[in-house]
Amino acid sequence: MAEPAAAPDQPLTSASQEARAQRLFQDIRCVVCQHESIADSPAGIAADMRRLVREEITSGATDKSIREDLVRRWGDYILFKPPVKAATWLLWFGPLLLVLIVGAAFAVLSLRKKPVTAPLSPEEERRLEELLHPEGVRPDPDATSSHD
């Protein structure tokens, strides 16, 4: 069953307050779509969240208090730029840590000494030559290249 269409947004009458609301909409993640801000999401919950932000702005709430209220309700994930704190360290520094670990692994592998192979003995060279160019085999005329 499809979700019913959201009611059309009612912008704030004050242009400065509406601009402030639009900036906040860009920073807040839709809890249904997850990859879209509530400004871009057609989901009903996004419309409810936009309405909530506008109501809070109208009542005189600061941007910080609006964000804090949304985080209280839905967690840090609701913000596209969550705060740096112990609970979000992995989110902020995990990719960097992963790059450093992979880089260190490549560095260690590249610094390893390559095994030194001993040169072939004369007997081994003769045997290799026999394997690569057997005398009893005629060359296939169709297998030769025009560059020979």
TORKOL-4160 file (C-alpha; in steps of 0.2 Angstrom, whole numbers, padded with zeros to 4 digits, m for minus):
148
<pt num="1" X="0000" Y="0000" Z="0000"/>
<pt num="2" X="0007" Y="0017" Z="m0005"/>
<pt num="3" X="0010" Y="0031" Z="0007"/>
<pt num="4" X="m0003" Y="0045" Z="0005"/>
<pt num="5" X="0004" Y="0061" Z="m0002"/>
<pt num="6" X="0010" Y="0074" Z="0010"/>
<pt num="7" X="0001" Y="0090" Z="0012"/>
<pt num="8" X="0009" Y="0104" Z="0003"/>
<pt num="9" X="0021" Y="0114" Z="0013"/>
<pt num="10" X="0016" Y="0131" Z="0020"/>
<pt num="11" X="0031" Y="0143" Z="0019"/>
<pt num="12" X="0033" Y="0155" Z="0034"/>
<pt num="13" X="0027" Y="0173" Z="0031"/>
<pt num="14" X="0044" Y="0180" Z="0036"/>
<pt num="15" X="0057" Y="0178" Z="0022"/>
<pt num="16" X="0071" Y="0178" Z="0034"/>
<pt num="17" X="0063" Y="0164" Z="0044"/>
<pt num="18" X="0059" Y="0154" Z="0029"/>
<pt num="19" X="0077" Y="0156" Z="0023"/>
<pt num="20" X="0083" Y="0150" Z="0040"/>
<pt num="21" X="0071" Y="0135" Z="0039"/>
<pt num="22" X="0077" Y="0130" Z="0021"/>
<pt num="23" X="0095" Y="0130" Z="0028"/>
<pt num="24" X="0090" Y="0119" Z="0042"/>
<pt num="25" X="0080" Y="0107" Z="0030"/>
<pt num="26" X="0097" Y="0104" Z="0020"/>
<pt num="27" X="0106" Y="0099" Z="0036"/>
<pt num="28" X="0092" Y="0086" Z="0042"/>
<pt num="29" X="0091" Y="0069" Z="0035"/>
<pt num="30" X="0075" Y="0061" Z="0030"/>
<pt num="31" X="0072" Y="0046" Z="0042"/>
<pt num="32" X="0063" Y="0036" Z="0028"/>
<pt num="33" X="0074" Y="0040" Z="0013"/>
<pt num="34" X="0090" Y="0041" Z="0023"/>
<pt num="35" X="0101" Y="0048" Z="0008"/>
<pt num="36" X="0090" Y="0064" Z="0006"/>
<pt num="37" X="0088" Y="0079" Z="0016"/>
<pt num="38" X="0070" Y="0083" Z="0022"/>
<pt num="39" X="0071" Y="0098" Z="0009"/>
<pt num="40" X="0072" Y="0086" Z="m0005"/>
<pt num="41" X="0061" Y="0071" Z="0001"/>
<pt num="42" X="0043" Y="0068" Z="m0004"/>
<pt num="43" X="0040" Y="0057" Z="0011"/>
<pt num="44" X="0026" Y="0061" Z="0023"/>
<pt num="45" X="0038" Y="0061" Z="0038"/>
<pt num="46" X="0049" Y="0073" Z="0029"/>
<pt num="47" X="0034" Y="0085" Z="0027"/>
<pt num="48" X="0030" Y="0083" Z="0046"/>
<pt num="49" X="0048" Y="0086" Z="0050"/>
<pt num="50" X="0048" Y="0102" Z="0039"/>
<pt num="51" X="0032" Y="0108" Z="0048"/>
<pt num="52" X="0040" Y="0104" Z="0065"/>
<pt num="53" X="0055" Y="0115" Z="0060"/>
<pt num="54" X="0044" Y="0129" Z="0054"/>
<pt num="55" X="0034" Y="0128" Z="0070"/>
<pt num="56" X="0049" Y="0129" Z="0081"/>
<pt num="57" X="0056" Y="0144" Z="0071"/>
<pt num="58" X="0040" Y="0153" Z="0073"/>
<pt num="59" X="0040" Y="0149" Z="0092"/>
<pt num="60" X="0057" Y="0157" Z="0093"/>
<pt num="61" X="0068" Y="0142" Z="0095"/>
<pt num="62" X="0087" Y="0143" Z="0090"/>
<pt num="63" X="0094" Y="0133" Z="0076"/>
<pt num="64" X="0104" Y="0124" Z="0089"/>
<pt num="65" X="0089" Y="0120" Z="0100"/>
<pt num="66" X="0080" Y="0114" Z="0085"/>
<pt num="67" X="0094" Y="0102" Z="0080"/>
<pt num="68" X="0095" Y="0096" Z="0098"/>
<pt num="69" X="0077" Y="0092" Z="0098"/>
<pt num="70" X="0078" Y="0082" Z="0082"/>
<pt num="71" X="0093" Y="0073" Z="0089"/>
<pt num="72" X="0084" Y="0069" Z="0105"/>
<pt num="73" X="0070" Y="0061" Z="0095"/>
<pt num="74" X="0079" Y="0052" Z="0081"/>
<pt num="75" X="0098" Y="0051" Z="0086"/>
<pt num="76" X="0113" Y="0059" Z="0079"/>
<pt num="77" X="0110" Y="0050" Z="0062"/>
<pt num="78" X="0096" Y="0063" Z="0058"/>
<pt num="79" X="0110" Y="0076" Z="0055"/>
<pt num="80" X="0120" Y="0075" Z="0039"/>
<pt num="81" X="0135" Y="0082" Z="0050"/>
<pt num="82" X="0133" Y="0074" Z="0066"/>
<pt num="83" X="0143" Y="0081" Z="0081"/>
<pt num="84" X="0161" Y="0074" Z="0085"/>
<pt num="85" X="0159" Y="0065" Z="0101"/>
<pt num="86" X="0164" Y="0048" Z="0108"/>
<pt num="87" X="0148" Y="0039" Z="0100"/>
<pt num="88" X="0152" Y="0046" Z="0083"/>
<pt num="89" X="0171" Y="0044" Z="0082"/>
<pt num="90" X="0170" Y="0029" Z="0071"/>
<pt num="91" X="0158" Y="0038" Z="0059"/>
<pt num="92" X="0170" Y="0053" Z="0058"/>
<pt num="93" X="0187" Y="0045" Z="0059"/>
<pt num="94" X="0184" Y="0027" Z="0053"/>
<pt num="95" X="0187" Y="0031" Z="0035"/>
<pt num="96" X="0203" Y="0039" Z="0039"/>
<pt num="97" X="0208" Y="0025" Z="0050"/>
<pt num="98" X="0204" Y="0012" Z="0037"/>
<pt num="99" X="0215" Y="0022" Z="0024"/>
<pt num="100" X="0229" Y="0023" Z="0036"/>
<pt num="101" X="0228" Y="0004" Z="0040"/>
<pt num="102" X="0228" Y="m0001" Z="0021"/>
<pt num="103" X="0242" Y="0011" Z="0018"/>
<pt num="104" X="0253" Y="0004" Z="0032"/>
<pt num="105" X="0249" Y="m0014" Z="0025"/>
<pt num="106" X="0255" Y="m0009" Z="0008"/>
<pt num="107" X="0270" Y="0000" Z="0015"/>
<pt num="108" X="0275" Y="m0016" Z="0025"/>
<pt num="109" X="0272" Y="m0027" Z="0010"/>
<pt num="110" X="0282" Y="m0016" Z="m0002"/>
<pt num="111" X="0297" Y="m0016" Z="0010"/>
<pt num="112" X="0298" Y="m0034" Z="0012"/>
<pt num="113" X="0313" Y="m0042" Z="0004"/>
<pt num="114" X="0310" Y="m0051" Z="m0012"/>
<pt num="115" X="0316" Y="m0069" Z="m0012"/>
<pt num="116" X="0332" Y="m0070" Z="m0021"/>
<pt num="117" X="0332" Y="m0084" Z="m0034"/>
<pt num="118" X="0348" Y="m0093" Z="m0038"/>
<pt num="119" X="0353" Y="m0094" Z="m0056"/>
<pt num="120" X="0350" Y="m0110" Z="m0066"/>
<pt num="121" X="0364" Y="m0122" Z="m0067"/>
<pt num="122" X="0370" Y="m0127" Z="m0084"/>
<pt num="123" X="0360" Y="m0144" Z="m0083"/>
<pt num="124" X="0344" Y="m0134" Z="m0078"/>
<pt num="125" X="0347" Y="m0122" Z="m0093"/>
<pt num="126" X="0349" Y="m0136" Z="m0105"/>
<pt num="127" X="0333" Y="m0145" Z="m0099"/>
<pt num="128" X="0323" Y="m0128" Z="m0100"/>
<pt num="129" X="0329" Y="m0126" Z="m0118"/>
<pt num="130" X="0323" Y="m0144" Z="m0122"/>
<pt num="131" X="0306" Y="m0140" Z="m0115"/>
<pt num="132" X="0304" Y="m0124" Z="m0124"/>
<pt num="133" X="0311" Y="m0129" Z="m0141"/>
<pt num="134" X="0309" Y="m0148" Z="m0143"/>
<pt num="135" X="0318" Y="m0154" Z="m0159"/>
<pt num="136" X="0305" Y="m0167" Z="m0163"/>
<pt num="137" X="0291" Y="m0155" Z="m0166"/>
<pt num="138" X="0288" Y="m0146" Z="m0182"/>
<pt num="139" X="0282" Y="m0128" Z="m0182"/>
<pt num="140" X="0264" Y="m0126" Z="m0187"/>
<pt num="141" X="0264" Y="m0114" Z="m0203"/>
<pt num="142" X="0247" Y="m0107" Z="m0198"/>
<pt num="143" X="0253" Y="m0103" Z="m0181"/>
<pt num="144" X="0267" Y="m0091" Z="m0187"/>
<pt num="145" X="0264" Y="m0073" Z="m0186"/>
<pt num="146" X="0267" Y="m0061" Z="m0201"/>
<pt num="147" X="0279" Y="m0052" Z="m0190"/>
<pt num="148" X="0291" Y="m0067" Z="m0190"/>
